[in-house]
Amino acid sequence: MMIKKILLTAAITVLANNVLADTNPLKTQTGNEIGISISDYEYREPFKPGSHGFWMDMNAVNYGISYLGIYKFNDNWFALADLGYKSGKDDYDSSGSGFDKGIHKEIFEGKIAIGRDFAFDSFVLSPYIGLGHRYLNSKWRGKTSSGGIVYGRENRLFLLPIGITHKMNLRADSLLQTQFEFNQLLRGNQRSNFSETQYLANVIRWDNTDNPQKEGYGLKASTKYKKNNWSIGPYAEYFRIKKSNIVLQTKITVDSGTQLFWIHEPENYTKEYGLKASYTF
């Protein structure tokens, strides 16, 4: 009889602790979030690594949608999947090749991660780590204002995101959430679609080029005010990718015949500042 009482007491204690632990509203919860965003976007390539002058830059207003799914598999641990899409019309400006406007660009981003909640008296910290992928497709064709031939480009970055989220209550129905994330570049590739220029009369063949990118990183920061199921707040992103490997590339024209070039993707910087609104369900 005594053993039964002990076991019953232990079971009630464990159940009570679990119930109490789950009542912390700041801890990560299973759920879904959809969002929309608007941002100012800038991409730049310097004259040389580390210099303050830039060979070219591209600016746009980006519009985006996003989805976040979270699964909490015990009181403290959680997994997440984060997907995003942005689109904008880039304006190009270069000291060497003129300018162009209205260049359509798309950015697809994805991330899976695992994290843990650490609850304190008035806030919760949730560090996480995962794997990420960023794909940019710039659909550019034609010529610049100075007659320079342009082409589409595709960029893929495989990333290791390491981040932390801070949450604190403001009122009974509202909270403030701040997030910082570092993205280490694992592997990247820049594809230059030179073959798209073959519609020009004097180009017979111009092979596409893939330039591997091995060094770089990204930084992301955001804060949002959340009340009930709605949230809104600013965010900022910064990517710095070092100069790519050099590869040999072939071009054949009517005027010059076969030409061989050593091609690389220069060091580049991307900055983005925006505002995002989300709904959780």
ZALO-788870 format. One line per 2 residues: for each residue x, y, z of N, C-alpha, C. Coordinates in steps of 0.001 Angstrom, whole numbers, always signed. Layout:
<atoms>
X,Y,Z,X,Y,Z,X,Y,Z ~ ...
</atoms>
This chain:
<atoms>
+827,-1204,+0,+0,+0,+0,+863,+1257,+0 ~ +1930,+1243,+806,+2845,+2367,+867,+3512,+2604,-477
+3899,+1535,-1190,+4532,+1670,-2507,+3588,+2334,-3497 ~ +2298,+1969,-3460,+1323,+2570,-4364,+1185,+4065,-4104
+1183,+4464,-2812,+1075,+5884,-2474,+2282,+6667,-2968 ~ +3468,+6043,-2833,+4692,+6713,-3283,+4682,+6917,-4792
+4285,+5846,-5520,+4232,+5940,-6975,+3200,+6964,-7432 ~ +2027,+6982,-6745,+981,+7926,-7100,+1438,+9364,-6839
+2109,+9577,-5732,+2616,+10908,-5399,+3648,+11375,-6417 ~ +4542,+10442,-6808,+5570,+10780,-7798,+4946,+11137,-9134
+3927,+10379,-9567,+3265,+10640,-10847,+2576,+11994,-10844 ~ +1912,+12323,-9716,+1223,+13614,-9615,+2226,+14758,-9641
+3362,+14554,-8964,+4403,+15591,-8932,+4961,+15855,-10316 ~ +5268,+14785,-11070,+5793,+14933,-12431,+4787,+15627,-13324
+3508,+15226,-13230,+2462,+15839,-14050,+2299,+17319,-13712 ~ +2334,+17632,-12423,+2193,+19029,-12006,+3344,+19874,-12501
+4559,+19327,-12436,+5724,+20063,-12922,+5635,+20328,-14407 ~ +5170,+19321,-15173,+5027,+19500,-16627,+3985,+20562,-16956
+2884,+20546,-16227,+1831,+21516,-16461,+2323,+22918,-16161 ~ +3040,+23055,-15009,+3577,+24358,-14638,+4619,+24841,-15634
+5456,+23895,-16112,+6512,+24285,-17043,+5936,+24798,-18349 ~ +4831,+24192,-18773,+4243,+24568,-20050,+3447,+25867,-19979
+3227,+26411,-18770,+2422,+27621,-18649,+3213,+28886,-18962 ~ +4530,+28802,-19127,+5334,+29983,-19441,+5007,+30430,-20869
+4346,+31570,-21038,+3910,+31993,-22387,+5060,+32444,-23278 ~ +6230,+32689,-22692,+7366,+33140,-23485,+8120,+31997,-24153
+7895,+30782,-23691,+8596,+29652,-24300,+8072,+29387,-25712 ~ +8929,+28809,-26532,+8575,+28495,-27917,+7407,+27518,-27955
+6425,+27785,-28809,+5242,+26956,-28924,+5112,+26385,-30333 ~ +4506,+25219,-30431,+4195,+24653,-31742,+3200,+25558,-32459
+3485,+25859,-33731,+2575,+26729,-34461,+3116,+27131,-35809 ~ +2391,+28015,-36468,+2744,+28497,-37798,+2680,+30017,-37831
+3486,+30597,-38715,+3488,+32058,-38877,+3649,+32403,-40344 ~ +2829,+33299,-40845,+2966,+33819,-42202,+3226,+35320,-42106
+4039,+35836,-43037,+4398,+37236,-42955,+4541,+37885,-44317 ~ +4472,+39208,-44322,+4741,+40014,-45517,+5764,+41070,-45132
+6572,+41504,-46114,+7625,+42467,-45806,+7851,+43419,-46971 ~ +8451,+44558,-46634,+8920,+45523,-47620,+10289,+45996,-47148
+11239,+46145,-48091,+12602,+46448,-47672,+13348,+47246,-48731 ~ +14396,+47935,-48275,+15331,+48627,-49149,+16543,+47716,-49333
+16890,+47428,-50584,+17924,+46440,-50920,+19063,+47113,-51677 ~ +20306,+46732,-51325,+21472,+47264,-52021,+22536,+46174,-52163
+23048,+46017,-53391,+24136,+45073,-53699,+25281,+45866,-54308 ~ +26528,+45635,-53819,+27674,+46398,-54303,+28886,+45506,-54534
+29684,+45895,-55529,+30974,+45259,-55783,+32043,+46345,-55759 ~ +33044,+46248,-54877,+34071,+47294,-54777,+35097,+47191,-55904
+35861,+48275,-56095,+36951,+48256,-57070,+37964,+47162,-56735 ~ +38287,+47034,-55450,+39184,+46002,-54972,+38791,+45665,-53552
+39103,+44448,-53070,+38698,+44046,-51726,+39129,+45048,-50662 ~ +38186,+45424,-49816,+38489,+46322,-48717,+38440,+47800,-49057
+38268,+48170,-50334,+38249,+49581,-50725,+36882,+50188,-50444 ~ +36837,+51528,-50366,+35585,+52227,-50111,+34868,+52601,-51408
+35573,+52590,-52534,+34949,+52873,-53808,+34326,+51623,-54406 ~ +33246,+51792,-55193,+32532,+50643,-55747,+32471,+50714,-57265
+32716,+49553,-57878,+32642,+49414,-59330,+31205,+49491,-59804 ~ +30313,+48863,-59055,+28908,+48880,-59427,+28044,+48677,-58195
+26795,+49139,-58292,+25819,+48820,-57257,+24444,+48658,-57885 ~ +23602,+47906,-57166,+22224,+47666,-57591,+21315,+47952,-56404
+20261,+48725,-56654,+19335,+49117,-55591,+17905,+48773,-56002 ~ +17115,+48400,-54996,+15722,+48033,-55283,+14886,+48145,-54025
+13585,+48192,-54214,+12624,+47971,-53139,+12116,+46543,-53295 ~ +12326,+45730,-52268,+11902,+44329,-52308,+10577,+44149,-51572
+9734,+43265,-52115,+8497,+42858,-51460,+8589,+41360,-51201 ~ +8192,+40928,-49994,+8401,+39530,-49651,+7235,+38895,-48916
+7224,+37567,-48951,+6302,+36761,-48146,+7139,+35687,-47452 ~ +6652,+35194,-46313,+7428,+34206,-45567,+6505,+33252,-44814
+7065,+32102,-44470,+6361,+31108,-43652,+7328,+30533,-42635 ~ +6881,+30410,-41389,+7663,+29795,-40320,+6821,+28731,-39651
+7342,+27512,-39584,+6676,+26428,-38885,+7541,+25946,-37732 ~ +6950,+25809,-36551,+7692,+25394,-35359,+7014,+24183,-34745
+7841,+23200,-34364,+7344,+22020,-33664,+8108,+21876,-32354 ~ +7400,+21906,-31251,+7993,+21755,-29926,+7871,+20300,-29505
+9012,+19598,-29364,+8919,+18166,-29081,+9168,+17801,-27629 ~ +9473,+18737,-26752,+9323,+18569,-25313,+9284,+19954,-24682
+9400,+20033,-23363,+9192,+21305,-22695,+10177,+22384,-23134 ~ +11399,+22011,-23508,+12436,+22988,-23818,+12927,+22975,-25264
+12869,+21842,-25928,+13457,+21709,-27255,+12425,+21901,-28358 ~ +12891,+22478,-29486,+11995,+22721,-30617,+12767,+22612,-31927
+12029,+22392,-33015,+12581,+22392,-34371,+11773,+23385,-35206 ~ +12416,+23966,-36215,+11717,+24951,-37033,+12122,+24838,-38497
+11214,+25281,-39356,+11464,+25408,-40791,+11017,+26803,-41211 ~ +11901,+27534,-41880,+11658,+28927,-42239,+11856,+29095,-43747
+10833,+29588,-44441,+10888,+29779,-45885,+10555,+31225,-46229 ~ +11252,+31774,-47232,+10991,+33151,-47615,+11167,+33388,-49101
+10419,+34356,-49639,+10519,+34753,-51037,+10461,+36273,-51108 ~ +11388,+36879,-51880,+11409,+38324,-52098,+11592,+38603,-53577
+11037,+39711,-54012,+11146,+40094,-55414,+11253,+41613,-55500 ~ +12041,+42079,-56484,+12179,+43516,-56670,+12730,+43851,-58041
+12681,+45130,-58402,+13212,+45630,-59667,+14481,+46434,-59377 ~ +15638,+45895,-59782,+16917,+46530,-59490,+17219,+47665,-60461
+17819,+48723,-59919,+18421,+49790,-60719,+19929,+49631,-60637 ~ +20580,+49530,-61796,+22020,+49268,-61886,+22766,+50544,-62211
+23906,+50741,-61525,+24731,+51914,-61796,+26193,+51519,-61667 ~ +26999,+51825,-62690,+28409,+51458,-62684,+29234,+52588,-63273
+30387,+52844,-62646,+31282,+53869,-63160,+31947,+53435,-64461 ~ +31908,+52124,-64755,+32575,+51624,-65946,+31661,+51219,-67076
+30395,+50867,-66773,+29529,+50337,-67832,+28152,+50981,-67876 ~ +27979,+52153,-67270,+26721,+52870,-67412,+25659,+52439,-66419
+24390,+52579,-66823,+23288,+52274,-65915,+22176,+51548,-66651 ~ +21278,+50946,-65862,+20104,+50268,-66394,+19053,+50264,-65288
+17793,+50065,-65652,+16719,+50118,-64661,+15729,+48981,-64874 ~ +15014,+48644,-63801,+13922,+47676,-63880,+14354,+46246,-64105
+15478,+45829,-63512,+15993,+44458,-63675,+15301,+43541,-62664 ~ +14536,+42575,-63146,+13754,+41717,-62257,+14671,+40762,-61487
+14429,+40678,-60183,+15241,+39826,-59306,+14337,+39059,-58342 ~ +14692,+37807,-58076,+13978,+36986,-57100,+14976,+36390,-56113
+14573,+36299,-54845,+15402,+35688,-53807,+14556,+34657,-53067 ~ +15045,+33427,-53016,+14402,+32359,-52263,+15327,+31962,-51107
+14769,+31848,-49908,+15562,+31473,-48743,+14863,+30360,-47967 ~ +15658,+29446,-47412,+15122,+28365,-46609,+16065,+28022,-45471
+15491,+27593,-44349,+16305,+27252,-43185,+15590,+26211,-42347 ~ +16314,+25201,-41879,+15823,+24279,-40863,+16772,+24373,-39678
+16237,+24264,-38470,+17082,+24443,-37295,+16478,+23714,-36102 ~ +17307,+23511,-35102,+16893,+22944,-33826,+17370,+23883,-32727
+16534,+24074,-31690,+16887,+25025,-30643,+16356,+24604,-29289 ~ +16740,+25380,-28267,+16346,+25084,-26886,+15993,+26373,-26156
+14942,+26305,-25354,+14530,+27441,-24536,+15239,+27415,-23187 ~ +15683,+28585,-22733,+16227,+28766,-21390,+15410,+29873,-20729
+14587,+29482,-19742,+13675,+30417,-19099,+14332,+31071,-17886 ~ +14189,+32408,-17790,+14669,+33173,-16648,+13471,+33877,-16008
+13705,+34699,-15007,+12595,+35303,-14262,+11668,+36122,-15143 ~ +12233,+36940,-16034,+11403,+37858,-16813,+11590,+37739,-18320
+12375,+36771,-18772,+12597,+36610,-20203,+13007,+35177,-20516 ~ +13005,+34860,-21804,+13425,+33544,-22306,+14447,+33747,-23414
+15549,+32994,-23355,+16546,+32969,-24415,+16447,+31637,-25146 ~ +16467,+31691,-26494,+16306,+30475,-27303,+17385,+30407,-28372
+18561,+29849,-28069,+19588,+29663,-29102,+19214,+28527,-30039 ~ +19713,+28600,-31285,+19413,+27557,-32266,+20556,+27453,-33270
+20590,+26327,-33964,+21591,+26092,-35010,+20944,+25240,-36091 ~ +21375,+25423,-37344,+20727,+24667,-38414,+21491,+24714,-39713
+20758,+24559,-40811,+21300,+24629,-42159,+20404,+25545,-42987 ~ +21037,+26365,-43851,+20262,+27305,-44647,+20697,+27333,-46102
+19806,+27842,-46948,+20078,+27960,-48385,+19486,+29267,-48887 ~ +20273,+30003,-49681,+19807,+31266,-50269,+20077,+31227,-51766
+19035,+31474,-52555,+19137,+31444,-54012,+18650,+32759,-54573 ~ +19503,+33416,-55376,+19146,+34672,-56034,+19177,+34469,-57540
+18146,+34958,-58225,+18051,+34861,-59677,+17783,+36250,-60238 ~ +18788,+36812,-60914,+18661,+38122,-61548,+18440,+37926,-63046
+17258,+38292,-63532,+16865,+38038,-64917,+17150,+39283,-65763 ~ +18403,+39401,-66161,+18891,+40613,-66817,+19300,+40293,-68248
+18807,+41054,-69201,+19179,+40882,-70605,+19246,+42239,-71295 ~ +20026,+42302,-72361,+20099,+43529,-73140,+21434,+44235,-72996
+21389,+45575,-72968,+22602,+46380,-72878,+22380,+47542,-71907 ~ +23479,+48017,-71321,+23423,+49179,-70436,+23398,+50461,-71269
+23339,+51592,-70586,+23284,+52890,-71273,+24527,+53156,-72112 ~ +25660,+52543,-71746,+26906,+52757,-72502,+27137,+51673,-73550
+26170,+50741,-73718,+26288,+49680,-74710,+26893,+48397,-74187 ~ +27137,+48315,-72878,+27691,+47092,-72301,+26697,+45949,-72338
+27156,+44755,-72754,+26293,+43582,-72832,+26057,+43028,-71420 ~ +24799,+42743,-71089,+24465,+42221,-69771,+23835,+40841,-69897
+23746,+40148,-68789,+23309,+38749,-68772,+22734,+38428,-67400 ~ +21950,+37366,-67331,+21381,+36932,-66063,+22435,+36285,-65179
+22176,+36291,-63888,+23086,+35645,-62948,+22278,+34921,-61885 ~ +22830,+33809,-61429,+22218,+33011,-60373,+23251,+32772,-59287
+22840,+32991,-58048,+23752,+32807,-56927,+23128,+31866,-55902 ~ +23907,+30860,-55496,+23461,+29921,-54466,+24442,+29955,-53297
+23902,+30082,-52094,+24715,+30056,-50883,+24161,+28984,-49944 ~ +25030,+28076,-49514,+24684,+27098,-48493,+25310,+27574,-47185
+24482,+27698,-46140,+24869,+28423,-44941,+24691,+27596,-43671 ~ +25448,+27984,-42644,+25299,+27421,-41301,+24786,+28545,-40395
+23466,+28613,-40153,+22922,+29679,-39304,+23036,+29321,-37816 ~ +23529,+30274,-37030,+23606,+30145,-35579,+22969,+31398,-34996
+21898,+31240,-34235,+21174,+32405,-33776,+20670,+32291,-32355 ~ +20104,+33389,-31882,+19492,+33417,-30550,+18308,+34371,-30571
+17235,+33976,-29897,+16022,+34783,-29793,+15786,+35162,-28339 ~ +15468,+36416,-28102,+15158,+36923,-26760,+13702,+37364,-26733
+12955,+36886,-25739,+11548,+37256,-25605,+11263,+37750,-24187 ~ +10521,+38848,-24106,+10140,+39398,-22803,+8730,+39962,-22874
+7985,+39815,-21772,+6618,+40337,-21718,+6619,+41846,-21584 ~ +5666,+42490,-22280,+5412,+43911,-22098,+4142,+44110,-21277
+3080,+43405,-21684,+1825,+43358,-20939,+1319,+41917,-20971 ~ +140,+41713,-20430,-398,+40357,-20373,-631,+39781,-21761
-956,+40643,-22739,-1272,+40156,-24083,-245,+40560,-25126 ~ +929,+41056,-24702,+1920,+41514,-25676,+3336,+41215,-25199
+4267,+41102,-26159,+5660,+40831,-25838,+6562,+41476,-26883 ~ +7842,+41553,-26551,+8864,+42043,-27463,+9836,+40910,-27747
+10058,+40636,-29031,+10955,+39552,-29446,+12076,+40113,-30304 ~ +13319,+39789,-29931,+14500,+40244,-30657,+15333,+39033,-31057
+15854,+39069,-32277,+16599,+37918,-32794,+17875,+38372,-33497 ~ +18962,+37656,-33220,+20234,+37869,-33899,+20678,+36541,-34505
+21244,+36592,-35729,+21655,+35358,-36411,+22931,+35595,-37215 ~ +23890,+34697,-37044,+25123,+34692,-37832,+25066,+33528,-38809
+25392,+33803,-40075,+25372,+32761,-41106,+26781,+32578,-41671 ~ +27362,+31415,-41403,+28671,+31089,-41964,+28489,+30440,-43334
+29191,+30969,-44345,+29112,+30373,-45674,+29811,+29019,-45675 ~ +29082,+27981,-46061,+29659,+26647,-46224,+30147,+26443,-47657
+29320,+26843,-48590,+29662,+26704,-50015,+28747,+27611,-50828 ~ +29306,+28242,-51843,+28503,+29086,-52710,+28875,+28890,-54169
+28007,+29347,-55055,+28287,+29281,-56492,+27608,+30438,-57202 ~ +28396,+31117,-58037,+27875,+32199,-58867,+27850,+31743,-60317
+26662,+31639,-60895,+26521,+31264,-62308,+26237,+32517,-63124 ~ +27080,+32761,-64106,+26879,+33864,-65055,+26352,+33275,-66356
+25129,+33655,-66725,+24467,+33067,-67894,+24832,+33825,-69173 ~ +26100,+33695,-69564,+26583,+34370,-70768,+25892,+33864,-72031
+25413,+32619,-72005,+24776,+32058,-73203,+23531,+32842,-73603 ~ +22941,+33606,-72685,+21758,+34414,-73006,+22087,+35553,-73978
+23377,+35847,-74155,+23768,+36932,-75058,+23902,+36472,-76500 ~ +23671,+35181,-76772,+23852,+34663,-78119,+22821,+35203,-79113
+21766,+35832,-78627,+20788,+36453,-79529,+21364,+37708,-80181 ~ +22483,+38233,-79609,+23136,+39369,-80236,+23805,+38921,-81529
+23770,+39733,-82543,+24173,+39338,-83903,+25620,+38856,-83990 ~ +26516,+39433,-83218,+27929,+39092,-83401,+28433,+38010,-82449
+27552,+37450,-81583,+27975,+36411,-80643,+27535,+35049,-81165 ~ +28507,+34184,-81443,+28219,+32828,-81906,+28075,+31885,-80722
+28986,+31998,-79778,+28955,+31129,-78597,+29599,+31866,-77426 ~ +28920,+31774,-76277,+29485,+32340,-75047,+29021,+31453,-73905
+29911,+30628,-73402,+29550,+29606,-72412,+29180,+30234,-71068 ~ +28217,+29596,-70379,+27920,+29963,-69004,+29120,+29625,-68116
+29235,+30342,-67016,+30366,+30139,-66118,+29872,+29939,-64694 ~ +30445,+28936,-64002,+30170,+28695,-62591,+31425,+28998,-61782
+31318,+29956,-60873,+32446,+30336,-60022,+32170,+29931,-58577 ~ +32914,+28951,-58038,+32725,+28549,-56639,+33117,+29675,-55678
+32342,+29824,-54627,+32604,+30813,-53577,+32808,+30072,-52253 ~ +33917,+30323,-51593,+34288,+29537,-50415,+34348,+30341,-49122
+34399,+31661,-49219,+34524,+32481,-48013,+33444,+33540,-47967 ~ +32858,+33711,-46795,+31853,+34746,-46624,+30988,+34482,-45405
+30126,+35443,-45106,+29233,+35308,-43958,+28047,+36247,-44122 ~ +27032,+36029,-43310,+25870,+36892,-43290,+25442,+37189,-41864
+24845,+38346,-41661,+24326,+38748,-40357,+22865,+39149,-40513 ~ +22035,+38731,-39568,+20625,+39107,-39576,+20213,+39549,-38172
+19393,+40581,-38108,+18867,+41065,-36841,+17438,+41543,-37039 ~ +16597,+41294,-36051,+15205,+41738,-36146,+14632,+41934,-34750
+13642,+42769,-34663,+12868,+42924,-33431,+11414,+43133,-33812 ~ +10509,+42625,-33009,+9101,+42796,-33338,+8253,+42889,-32074
+7228,+43692,-32184,+6222,+43823,-31143,+5080,+42874,-31491 ~ +4723,+42006,-30548,+3683,+41007,-30807,+2548,+41179,-29810
+1337,+41264,-30337,+140,+41343,-29509,-863,+40319,-30005 ~ -1249,+39425,-29102,-2108,+38295,-29457,-1468,+37525,-30614
-2122,+37473,-31775,-1579,+36693,-32894,-842,+37533,-33928 ~ -809,+38849,-33743,-206,+39741,-34736,+1122,+40288,-34243
+2034,+40544,-35180,+3325,+41134,-34822,+3832,+42013,-35959 ~ +4665,+42996,-35590,+5258,+43893,-36581,+6579,+44416,-36044
+7554,+44624,-36956,+8833,+45143,-36512,+9846,+45234,-37633 ~ +10958,+45947,-37391,+12008,+46120,-38397,+12989,+44958,-38415
+13703,+44844,-39527,+14766,+43848,-39627,+15885,+44379,-40514 ~ +17065,+43774,-40366,+18224,+44162,-41173,+19025,+42912,-41514
+19593,+42897,-42736,+20420,+41775,-43185,+21675,+42308,-43883 ~ +22774,+41595,-43692,+24039,+41990,-44318,+24791,+40728,-44722
+25226,+40667,-45992,+26045,+39559,-46475,+27330,+40110,-47083 ~ +28428,+39464,-46761,+29714,+39794,-47378,+30312,+38499,-47907
+30492,+38424,-49221,+31028,+37229,-49867,+32348,+37591,-50538 ~ +33383,+36836,-50220,+34715,+37125,-50751,+34823,+36720,-52226
+35903,+37152,-52861,+36186,+36851,-54264,+36150,+35345,-54517 ~ +35537,+34941,-55630,+35382,+33522,-55957,+36655,+32937,-56556
+36632,+31637,-56795,+37691,+30994,-57565,+37666,+31495,-59014 ~ +38807,+31408,-59678,+38919,+31836,-61076,+38756,+30620,-61990
+37941,+30770,-63043,+37736,+29674,-63998,+37941,+30196,-65422 ~ +38263,+29266,-66338,+38479,+29603,-67742,+37157,+29574,-68486
+36945,+30565,-69341,+35676,+30706,-70038,+35915,+31013,-71515 ~ +35017,+30479,-72388,+35180,+30601,-73840,+34096,+31499,-74436
+34522,+32387,-75354,+33592,+33254,-76083,+33996,+33258,-77545 ~ +33014,+33066,-78436,+33266,+33085,-79874,+32368,+34142,-80509
+32966,+35098,-81201,+32198,+36150,-81865,+32549,+36176,-83356 ~ +31682,+36804,-84124,+31913,+36933,-85568,+33150,+37785,-85824
+33315,+38842,-85074,+34408,+39788,-85306,+35768,+39285,-84820 ~ +35798,+38652,-83630,+37089,+38328,-83001,+37411,+36842,-82959
+36487,+35998,-83383,+36732,+34563,-83339,+36698,+34039,-81916 ~ +37517,+33021,-81642,+37534,+32393,-80319,+38409,+33182,-79352
+37843,+33464,-78178,+38563,+34173,-77127,+38439,+33395,-75823 ~ +39521,+33349,-75071,+39531,+32692,-73763,+39734,+33740,-72673
+38923,+33624,-71600,+39004,+34581,-70504,+39134,+33829,-69170 ~ +39849,+34437,-68247,+39811,+33983,-66856,+38765,+34825,-66138
+37735,+34151,-65599,+36582,+34839,-65015,+36503,+34556,-63514 ~ +36190,+35587,-62746,+35910,+35394,-61323,+34758,+36303,-60910
+34115,+35956,-59828,+33086,+36809,-59237,+33755,+37651,-58151 ~ +33700,+38969,-58243,+34401,+39809,-57272,+33760,+39761,-55883
+34513,+40230,-54924,+33963,+40393,-53574,+32729,+41292,-53652 ~ +31707,+40975,-52854,+30474,+41751,-52919,+29809,+41855,-51554
+28972,+42878,-51428,+28257,+43170,-50197,+26769,+43332,-50511 ~ +25926,+42827,-49627,+24486,+43016,-49753,+23934,+43547,-48437
+23167,+44634,-48524,+22514,+45201,-47353,+21019,+45294,-47599 ~ +20258,+45006,-46561,+18801,+45079,-46687,+18200,+45522,-45355
+17326,+46530,-45406,+16636,+47037,-44226,+15148,+47066,-44539 ~ +14349,+46497,-43633,+12932,+46427,-43969,+12022,+46364,-42767
+10727,+46230,-43059,+9671,+46125,-42064,+8832,+44896,-42389 ~ +8519,+44117,-41348,+7802,+42859,-41562,+6607,+42780,-40609
+5456,+42333,-41139,+4262,+42098,-40357,+3892,+40620,-40464 ~ +3486,+40000,-39349,+3243,+38555,-39335,+1971,+38221,-38559
+1420,+37048,-38892,+250,+36503,-38182,+563,+35078,-37755 ~ +359,+34755,-36500,+651,+33436,-35941,-655,+32653,-35733
-625,+31400,-36095,-1815,+30563,-35912,-1414,+29120,-35563
</atoms>
